[in-house]
Amino acid sequence: MKKAVLVFNSEPILGNLMASQIRFDGNVKRYLKALQAGISQLNLPWQVSLDQSFGDVATLLAADNQLLICAPGLEEQLVYKDTDQDKLLFLTSLEFHGNDVQRVLAMMQRIS
């Protein structure tokens, strides 16, 4: 079973603590539910969970996650190596808020 994580938050930036604290909106759970339904429908060997590390890419990849699915706005907030870019998928705002999981499922199929 391959593992993926939905990253929806990043470490608080000095002076920007509140934005980080309210990032978890109701759509995170809706997107995860839509993604899990798509995985089940296509019978893909993937397990997806919510990030508990505040976007610590190194920790998430060390935990043997093959894919990090990142919510919109995290492109400039996460710290990662260029060599890790193939394991990161940054969602657009339309994909995330419209629960469009097609690009994520396509990437999962390519990795499987």
C-alpha positions as CSV (number, residue, x, y, z in Angstrom):
1,M,0.0,0.0,0.0
2,K,1.4,3.4,-1.0
3,K,1.0,6.4,1.3
4,A,0.1,10.0,0.6
5,V,-0.4,13.0,2.8
6,L,-2.7,16.0,2.3
7,V,-0.6,18.9,3.5
8,F,-2.9,21.8,4.5
9,N,-0.7,23.9,6.8
10,S,2.8,25.0,7.3
11,E,5.0,26.1,10.2
12,P,3.9,29.5,11.5
13,I,5.9,32.3,10.1
14,L,7.0,34.9,12.6
15,G,4.3,37.6,12.7
16,N,1.9,35.4,10.8
17,L,0.7,33.0,13.5
18,M,-3.0,33.5,13.0
19,A,-3.1,32.7,9.3
20,S,-1.4,29.4,10.1
21,Q,-3.9,28.6,12.9
22,I,-7.0,29.1,10.8
23,R,-5.8,27.3,7.7
24,F,-7.8,24.2,8.5
25,D,-11.1,25.0,6.9
26,G,-14.0,22.6,6.3
27,N,-12.9,21.9,2.8
28,V,-9.8,20.0,3.9
29,K,-12.0,17.1,5.1
30,R,-14.3,17.4,2.1
31,Y,-11.3,17.2,-0.3
32,L,-9.9,14.2,1.6
33,K,-13.2,12.5,1.5
34,A,-13.6,13.1,-2.3
35,L,-10.0,11.8,-2.8
36,Q,-10.6,8.7,-0.8
37,A,-13.8,8.0,-2.8
38,G,-11.9,8.3,-6.1
39,I,-9.2,6.0,-4.8
40,S,-11.8,3.4,-3.8
41,Q,-13.6,3.7,-7.1
42,L,-10.5,3.1,-9.1
43,N,-9.3,0.5,-6.7
44,L,-5.9,2.2,-6.3
45,P,-3.4,0.8,-3.7
46,W,-3.2,4.2,-1.8
47,Q,-3.8,5.4,1.7
48,V,-4.2,9.1,2.3
49,S,-4.0,10.9,5.6
50,L,-3.9,14.4,6.9
51,D,-0.6,16.0,7.7
52,Q,0.2,16.3,11.4
53,S,3.7,17.8,10.9
54,F,2.7,21.4,9.9
55,G,4.2,20.9,6.5
56,D,7.6,19.4,7.4
57,V,8.5,17.9,4.0
58,A,11.6,16.1,5.2
59,T,9.7,14.4,8.1
60,L,6.8,13.4,5.8
61,L,9.1,11.9,3.2
62,A,11.2,10.1,5.8
63,A,7.9,8.5,7.0
64,D,7.8,6.7,3.5
65,N,5.1,8.9,2.0
66,Q,5.3,8.6,-1.8
67,L,3.2,11.7,-2.5
68,L,2.6,15.0,-0.7
69,I,-0.6,16.7,-1.9
70,C,-0.4,20.3,-1.0
71,A,-3.2,22.8,-0.5
72,P,-3.2,26.0,-2.4
73,G,-0.9,28.7,-1.1
74,L,1.8,26.4,0.2
75,E,4.1,26.7,-2.8
76,E,6.1,29.5,-1.2
77,Q,5.7,28.4,2.4
78,L,7.1,24.8,2.4
79,V,10.8,24.1,2.6
80,Y,11.9,21.2,0.3
81,K,14.8,20.1,-1.9
82,D,14.7,20.3,-5.7
83,T,15.1,16.5,-5.7
84,D,11.8,16.1,-3.8
85,Q,9.7,18.0,-6.3
86,D,8.5,14.9,-8.1
87,K,6.8,13.8,-4.8
88,L,5.0,17.1,-4.3
89,L,1.7,18.0,-6.0
90,F,0.5,21.6,-5.4
91,L,-3.3,21.9,-5.9
92,T,-4.8,24.9,-7.5
93,S,-7.5,26.8,-5.7
94,L,-10.1,25.6,-8.1
95,E,-9.1,22.0,-7.7
96,F,-9.1,22.2,-3.9
97,H,-12.3,24.2,-3.4
98,G,-14.1,22.3,-6.2
99,N,-13.0,18.9,-4.8
100,D,-11.4,18.1,-8.2
101,V,-9.2,15.0,-7.5
102,Q,-8.6,14.0,-11.1
103,R,-4.9,15.3,-11.3
104,V,-4.1,13.6,-8.0
105,L,-5.6,10.3,-9.1
106,A,-3.8,10.5,-12.4
107,M,-0.5,11.0,-10.6
108,M,-1.3,8.1,-8.2
109,Q,-1.9,5.9,-11.2
110,R,1.4,6.8,-12.7
111,I,3.3,6.1,-9.5
112,S,1.5,2.8,-8.8
